[in-house]
């Protein structure tokens, strides 16, 4: 019996690697931002602190 060797996978080009890595970076960034949004939505103390800070800033820039 002759066993045939499988055909090797074609090698990736530099452009394909760059594109794939950019897609992976974008996906990780989106995932990190989504997780941050979820954490912010669940963390009421952090949300209250952010609201208080935003109100302070609005009061500073509000015309007198």
Residue pairs with C-beta under 8 A, 6 or more apart in sequence:
12 20
39 46
40 46
40 47
40 50
41 47
